Amino acid sequence: MFFRPFFLNVWSFLDPIYFVFTRLQYPCPGTERNGVFRVRLTRYKGKDVILSDGTKICKNDLLLKIHLHNVKILKELSSVKSEIAKGRVIFKQVLTSMPFLTSFISGHPEHSRIKGVIGITLINKGFLPLGFDCIHPENRYYLSFKKATQLPIYLLSCSEISMANIRKHHPVYLMMSKEMLMKKYRRPV
């Protein structure tokens, strides 16, 4: 569609400003081209949850918040028409970027206090093979805010826009304990 390239160009221009003001950083120096994550430390503010490996995440626990570099991904997917093919490309990019998270946490001064990783997304398929748990936030105001802020990304990424698809997608937390992350993705030294 005509408007997508225009909005992606505007977004590309504004993205470095967003990057600075949100205190994001790349997980490892030099990974800007290779990885699709940008990260920052955050305190968890939701209800206590127990992840599939038994790790309990409580309010104010230190987590590594992961952000997909959406404008980069959308530009790379601009020529891909099939939703299934797009999903496969994103899955592969996320999979190959996961070891960068282990390196970041391993080398971080707060390593021992970081309990896991967290991201929030409207995309809630394909996360199980990556090792994530899907947690549904309960605060409806937060959910509404997150859906409103992520809706433009969704609209730019999908081939066919329908109200039914918009209504069925709800923000979810994708969480993984530090132990699960290290077990699955730590590169041998």
N, C-alpha and C positions, 0 to 999 in steps of 0.2 A: 504494500500500500504506500501511497505517496507520503503520508505524514510520518511514517516510521523513520526513514533516513533523516528527515529534518530534526525530529525529536532526539534521535541518537546523537546527531552532531551537537545539538544544544547541550545534551546531557554530558557528552564527552568534554565539552568546554567547562561545564560547571562541576564535574566530578572532582578535579583536584582541590577545589575550594571545599567541597563536602568532606573530602578526605582529611584535610587539615582541621576543620572545625569539629569533627567527630573523634579526634584523637586516634584514628585508625593507624595501623602500621602493617607492613608486610611481614609475614611470619618469619622469614629468613632473608637477610640481605641478598640481593641479586635474584630473588624469586619472582619479581614483578612480572616478568614475561612468562614464566612457567606455571605459576600457581593461579588459582582463581579465588583465593581467600585473602581477606584483610581482617585483622583481628585487633582486639583490645581487651584488657581485663575489665571485669564487671562484677558487681555483687548481685547475687540472685535475689529477686524480690517476690517470687511467687510462693505458693504453698509448698510444704515439704513433699518431696517425691522420692520414691524408691525405684531406681533403675533396674533393668533386667538382670544385671550382674550383682544386685544386692546393695549397691552404693546408695546411700541416702544423701540427697541434696536438700539442704535446709536454707531458710531465709538468711541472707547475708554471707553465704558461702562464696568463696572466690572462684569464678569461672572464667574461661577464655571465651569471649563472645566472637563468633565467626560471622563474617559478612561475605557473601558472594560478591565478586566484582562484576556486578550485573551488566554494566554498560559494555565491558570487555566481552562477556559471554554473548550478549545480544548482537554485537557487531559480528562476532564469529559465526553466529547462527543465522545471520540475515539471508543467506542463500539456501538454507535448509527449509523445506516446505513441510515435511512430515513431522507430526508431533512426536511420533515414536522415535524417529531419527534424532530429533532435538533432545529427547529424554536420554537417549544413549550417549550422545555427545556430552551432555552435562554430567551424567553419571561418571563417565570416564575421566572428565576433567576434575571432578571432585575426588575420585578415587586416587588419581595421581598426585593430588595436592595434599592429601591427608598426612603423608610423612613430614611435610613442612610444619604441621601443627605439633607433632611429637618433638621435633628439633627445637621449636620455639619454647615449648614448655620445659623441656629438659635443660635448656640453657638459661631459663628465666630465674632471676633472684628469688622470686616467690614460688619456685617450683614445688616446694613441699606443701604449700597452702592451696595451690590450685587443685580443685576437686574434679574438674572436667571441662567439657566444652558445651556451648549452647548456641543455637541459632534459631531465628524465627523466620518462618516461611509460609507461603501459600501452597508451595509444592509439597505434597505429603505422600508421594509415591516413590518407591525405589530406595528408601532410606534403610530398610532392614539389612540388606546385604552389606551396607557400609558399616553397620554396627550401631546405628543411632536408635534411640528410643523416641517415640512420638508422644509428647505430653500436650494435653489440651489446656491452655491457660483458662482460668475461671473468671477473671475480671472482664466483664463485658465492655467496659469503657476502653480498656487497653486493647481488647480484641478489635473493637470498632476503629480505634486509632490506627492500629497496625494494618488492618485491612485497607483502610483509606490510603495509607502511605505506600502499601505494596501493590495496590490495584494498577497504578500506571505501569509498573514493571510487568505485571501479568498481561495487561492489554498490549504492550509492545512485543511480548514474547509469543502470544498464541496466534495461530493462523486464522481461526474462526472465532469470532467474538459473539457470545450469546449471553443473555441474562441468566439462563439456566446454569451455565458454567460459572458465571460470576457468583451466583448465589451458593453454589455447592462448595466453593473453595473458602476455607476458613484458616486463619493463621494457627499454626501449631509450633510448639517448641520442638526442636530436634536436639536431643541431649545425649552425651556419651561421657562415661566416667573416664578419668585420666588413666586408670588401670586398663580399661578396655582399649582405649586409644593406643597406649604403649604396646599392648599385647598384639594388636592387629597391624600396627603401622610403623613401629620403630624399626629404623634401618639398622642392620648390623654395622658395627663400627669397624 
